[in-house]
Amino acid sequence: MEISYKPVSVSKGAFVFCRYSIAILVWMAFILRNPWILGLVGLIMFFSAALRIRRAPMIVLYIYTIDKIWKSPQEILNESAMRFAHILATALSVICLVFILFINSHIGWFLAFCFAILKTVSAVGFCPASKLYECAGSDKCCSFAKGIKNAGKIC
């Protein structure tokens, strides 16, 4: 399976703003035990996936506000990997909400805590979902996975 690489140029400041804002919102949802905030994160991530990275809500918000005052350099991203990451974040938001509202709120909030950790890791620059996307369909796996592939096993 070959992965799709579609380069797209995005304001670096907007991308950082998006990552940090989403992480903060997930932590706020967890700390305040507010499923509405978690739902907002899910909606933002859904529209980010549907509209693609250049028209994602947080990116557009930054471009039409802060970027008008302080211009930020452009950054090249893999649009396909970002879309996959946003779809995954949407799914995680929905899973957390389903557990919180319908199954077991303690498990749901634990999942929200795990989601907050993942979003924090993503915010500081290492996106696990993007790495998973790149590793799943190519030879660009981490060195451990390359060793497994070379041993004749599937990555």
C-alpha positions in Angstrom: 0.0 0.0 0.0 1.5 3.3 -1.0 0.6 6.4 1.0 -0.5 9.7 -0.6 1.7 12.7 -0.2 0.1 15.9 -1.0 2.2 18.9 0.0 0.3 22.0 1.1 1.6 25.4 2.4 0.2 26.7 5.6 1.1 29.6 7.8 3.4 28.3 10.5 1.8 30.5 13.1 -1.7 29.3 12.2 -0.6 25.6 12.4 1.0 26.2 15.9 -2.1 28.1 17.0 -4.4 25.3 15.8 -2.3 22.6 17.6 -2.0 24.5 20.9 -5.7 25.7 20.9 -7.0 22.2 20.4 -4.8 20.7 23.1 -5.9 23.5 25.5 -9.6 22.8 24.7 -9.2 19.1 25.3 -7.5 19.8 28.7 -10.2 22.3 29.6 -12.9 19.7 28.8 -11.1 17.2 31.0 -10.4 19.5 33.9 -13.8 21.1 33.9 -15.5 17.7 33.1 -17.4 19.5 30.3 -18.6 17.3 27.5 -19.7 20.4 25.5 -16.1 21.5 25.1 -15.1 18.0 24.0 -18.0 18.2 21.5 -16.6 21.5 20.2 -13.2 19.8 19.7 -14.9 17.0 17.8 -16.7 19.5 15.5 -13.5 21.5 14.9 -11.6 18.4 14.0 -14.5 17.1 11.8 -14.6 20.4 9.8 -10.7 20.4 9.7 -10.8 17.0 8.1 -13.7 17.8 5.8 -12.4 21.2 4.6 -8.7 20.2 4.5 -5.9 21.9 6.4 -5.8 25.2 4.5 -9.5 25.9 5.2 -9.6 24.3 8.7 -11.5 26.5 11.2 -8.6 27.3 13.5 -6.2 28.0 10.6 -8.8 30.4 9.0 -9.4 32.1 12.3 -5.7 32.7 12.7 -5.1 33.9 9.2 -8.0 36.4 9.3 -7.0 37.8 12.8 -3.5 37.4 14.2 -1.7 36.7 10.8 -3.0 40.1 9.6 -0.9 41.8 12.4 2.1 39.4 12.6 2.9 37.6 9.4 4.1 34.1 9.8 6.3 32.1 7.5 4.8 29.3 5.5 5.3 25.6 6.4 4.9 22.6 4.1 2.7 19.9 5.4 1.4 16.6 4.1 -2.3 17.3 3.6 -3.2 13.6 3.5 -1.5 12.9 6.8 -3.1 15.9 8.4 -6.5 14.9 7.1 -5.9 11.4 8.6 -4.9 13.0 11.9 -8.0 15.1 12.0 -10.2 12.2 11.2 -8.6 10.2 14.0 -9.1 13.2 16.4 -12.7 13.4 15.4 -13.2 9.7 16.1 -11.4 10.0 19.5 -13.7 12.9 20.5 -16.8 10.9 19.5 -15.6 7.8 21.4 -14.9 9.9 24.5 -18.3 11.5 24.3 -20.2 8.2 23.8 -18.5 6.8 26.9 -19.1 9.9 28.9 -22.8 10.3 28.0 -24.0 6.8 27.4 -21.7 4.0 28.7 -19.5 4.9 31.7 -18.5 8.5 32.4 -15.4 7.4 34.4 -14.0 5.5 31.4 -15.0 8.3 29.2 -13.1 10.9 31.2 -10.1 8.5 31.4 -10.2 8.3 27.6 -10.5 12.1 27.4 -7.4 12.3 29.6 -5.5 10.0 27.2 -6.8 12.1 24.3 -5.5 15.3 26.1 -2.1 13.7 26.4 -2.1 12.8 22.7 -3.1 16.3 21.7 -0.4 17.7 23.9 2.2 15.5 22.3 0.9 16.7 18.9 0.9 20.3 20.0 4.6 20.2 20.8 5.4 19.0 17.3 5.3 15.2 17.2 2.0 14.1 15.7 1.5 10.4 16.4 -1.4 10.1 13.9 0.7 11.7 11.2 3.6 9.3 11.9 1.2 6.4 12.0 -0.2 7.4 8.5 3.3 7.7 7.1 4.5 4.4 8.7 1.4 2.4 7.7 1.8 2.7 4.0 5.4 3.1 3.2 9.0 2.2 4.0 9.3 5.3 6.2 8.6 3.4 9.4 10.6 4.0 12.5 13.8 2.1 12.9 12.2 -0.6 15.1 9.5 -1.2 12.5 12.1 -1.3 9.7 13.9 -4.0 11.6 10.7 -6.0 11.8 10.0 -5.5 8.1 13.5 -6.6 7.3 13.0 -9.7 9.4 10.1 -10.6 7.0 7.2 -9.4 9.1 4.6 -6.8 8.3 5.1 -3.3 9.6 
